[in-house]
Amino acid sequence: MARGRGWLDIDTGAYHPKSGWLTALDYTNQQVYQFNVFNRRSRMLPLAEAVVDIEPTQIAKRRHLLQL
């Protein structure tokens, strides 16, 4: 999961072969629930452990590199 200023992305690639995690977010209780569609494992994590913060400057740099 990724978080930026004013947004939160919970698309964790349920049907991507390198992920398989379907994610649900309970924002009130700050909990993340995940189920792996390939191996049927489930897990529950605190939101603080499941999210990666992204700075807007990092996104701008990546876009510039992709355009080269």
Rosetta blueprint (number, residue, H / E / L):
1 M L
2 A E
3 R E
4 G E
5 R L
6 G L
7 W E
8 L E
9 D E
10 I L
11 D L
12 T L
13 G L
14 A L
15 Y L
16 H L
17 P L
18 K L
19 S L
20 G L
21 W E
22 L E
23 T E
24 A E
25 L E
26 D E
27 Y L
28 T L
29 N L
30 Q L
31 Q E
32 V E
33 Y E
34 Q E
35 F E
36 N E
37 V L
38 F L
39 N L
40 R L
41 R L
42 S E
43 R E
44 M E
45 L E
46 P E
47 L H
48 A H
49 E H
50 A H
51 V L
52 V E
53 D E
54 I L
55 E L
56 P H
57 T H
58 Q H
59 I H
60 A H
61 K H
62 R H
63 R H
64 H H
65 L H
66 L H
67 Q H
68 L L
